[in-house]
Amino acid sequence: MTQDELKQKVAQAAVPYVRDVGIIGVGTGSTVNHFIDYLADFKADIEGAVSSSIVSTERLKKIGIPVLDLNAVGNLDVYVDGADEVNPHKHMVKGGGGALTREKIIAAASKKFVCIVDETKCVDVLGAFPLPVEVIPMARSYVARELVKLGGQPVWRENYITDNHNEILDVHNLSIIEPTKLEEIINNIVGVVTVGIFALRAADIVLIGKGDEVITR
Ligand code: 5RP
């Protein structure tokens, strides 16, 4: 199976988690795109979705699912999203698609986070995938210097602006041994909007597309 076929398979496996839920949270990325495509067949059961990006919003609207403002709907029962890396503790690195801030907000406001990944995303230690950090534009260089002090090599994601009009630094060469600690440390750097470590609010369920099966962790 190709990686995309694995993404498709795991996306399909997430559909039962959102049947009869009402309003769902929807993440961003190629795996989630497949998930949204599957939702088309069940849209009558779905009252609406809170979306983590402009891209996902467009896709949801295209299949006729109303996109709602998180402020208007309160907490959500279920949030479905992909990840760039996930460890055995269900901690994740996210933000390869640049939507990390809204993703973290929806994850925080959801009772259950269902993470959907293909097997290539499973790691023992987070950090091989460059860690995305969303920053206020004027703070970019300052934050980069602080990240160097932590042992990383930040690279500016040039010609990229987030949905929140901010910039992203992708931090290479970090071995994230203590994800919750590093999440707190990077969160506390002035000028950081969001760090792509999702450990303080980890996933509740991880669905992994592996060969012909989908493993539930
Ligand atoms: C976007 C994300 C995505 O979940 C992550 O990048 C995985 O993407 P894909 O499903 O395309 O592999 O965090 O900000």
Boltz pocket constraint, residues with backbone or C-beta under 6 A from the ligand:
constraints:
  - pocket:
      binder: B
      contacts: [[A, 27], [A, 28], [A, 29], [A, 30], [A, 31], [A, 32], [A, 81], [A, 82], [A, 83], [A, 84], [A, 93], [A, 94], [A, 95], [A, 96], [A, 97], [A, 98], [A, 99], [A, 100], [A, 103], [A, 116]]
      max_distance: 6.0
